[in-house]
């Protein structure tokens, strides 16, 4: 049964329905109707939500001439027309959603905010029409769309017409996908049924309030239809996050800045001039000082080296991590999200290891599962939709080889990533920052330019794996390292990488700030070269780059998909 804040005998005090704490009402209001004792997030009206999220003075209501009709002459315990009349009187709304233009921290947005008080936020023809009109307004304005959802599902009193709104709103979101308009969903408690199975989960980014429930079939329906017992936290935001179905769980007080960061991603580019001077990228392998291969491997594996999240902290402004593959999994060995690199919106993705044993274990030592590669694919598709570059940071021993990964389609997930990257219509720059192990590394490295730190390694297999297979002796790993050609100089000479970024003396781990500064300059130079190119040119160059690797010594030219 849904819970709401209830007034105690004295109106200046409120009893939290979850923890039963007695809270001073003004304190509760200052805390945005979040219980200070148990963090229970009480439901908000649509107007309260608008006041909390949008800039004061920026709100312009979108007055759509839409009204509900009782075409079925539906009567349960009361006629449908009576229910509509009562809902309008009690809420002050014409229907279960409030649509408007406004700004969040100065960033323009079109918003559709649902109100659960209006017939349980149910999706009827009028609500579906208003959501669709809001999406069409966002398309006409070329402005991001924010959907704040709160619904028990489709409106049964309107029969199959209500069901059709799922298709109608979904195709409206599809049009925004086609036109590159950013969409964001804020899931509040509860969001069920037809709303959950349409526009609420079709947005580019889905964030949820703590313990907000989201699902197609509600707990009562599940219990009554199939008599299944439900686990603790069933369909709550935290469980959804762990299962890869939402991008983040954000407390109410942090929602405005979180949404502002997301909208910054869609804001105009703020160009920054690249600092004058030589970019520290080496293109001549003879300029590199070679270290003994096995020693290079050991240095590349040093847990003191900067991780992907370390580099993101140095390089990316306003980073917002996005999680989950939207298919039921999230892999902590791959992190990704959106932010700005030198004023340019980008999607950044990379393998994440850690420095301490607990971090390494939690991140599976940077060995990704299929969910990690599917997450990367989802983020790359977002980059393609909104037309921003992709930066990848590679540091993995290889893809996770466990039974569950194989059962989950590890090979398929990697193959899909390779194919998608080859055809992505935006600039891609990859950098191997530590270990570049096998197909697990390549799945993030099908790029227009592939860079490599001078102390990193990149190989078809680990030296230990090679030694075990070819010499039947893992102790022969140093010998395998020498044979595999995995150092930066070897790879630059073979054309596997396009440039090498020198590390400070002692390696990136000795001076992470200097290593990050060198990587920043290398990324900036690469993007400066690539961004004037049209999408078809970016794709053609990327395909040509990989087409020539391993080809006969005579020149192979690829022009518009044909080999000559």
Buried (B, 14 or more C-beta within 10 A) or exposed (E): EEEEBEEEEEEEBBBBBBEEEEBEBEEBEEBBBBBBEEBBBBBBBBBBBBEBBBBEEBBEEBEBEBEBEBEEEBEEEEBBBEBBEEBBEEBEBBBBBBBBBBBBEEBBBBBBBBBBBBBBBBBBBBBBBBBBBBBBBBBEBEBBBBBBBBBBBBBBBBEEBBBBBBEBBBEBBEBBBEEEBBBBBBBBBBBBBBBBBBBBBBBBBBBBBBBBBBBBBBBEBBEEEEEEEEEEEEBBBBBBBBBBBBBBBBEBEEBBBBBBBBBBBBBEEEEEEBEEEEBBBBEEBEEBEEBEBBEBBBBBBBBEBBBBBBBBEBBBBBBBBBBBBBBEBBBBBBBBBBBBBBEBBBBBBBBBBBBEEEBBEEBBBBBBBBBBBBBBBBBBBBBBBBEBBBBBBBBBBBBBEEEEBEEBBBEEBBBBBBEBBBEBBBBBBBBBBBBBBBBBBBBBBBBBBBBBBBBBBBBBBBBBBBBBEEBEEBEBBBBBBBBBBBBBBBBBBEEBBBBBBBBBEEBBBBBBEBBBBBBBBBBBBBBEEBEEBEBEEBBBBBBEBBBBEEEEEEEEEBEEEEEE
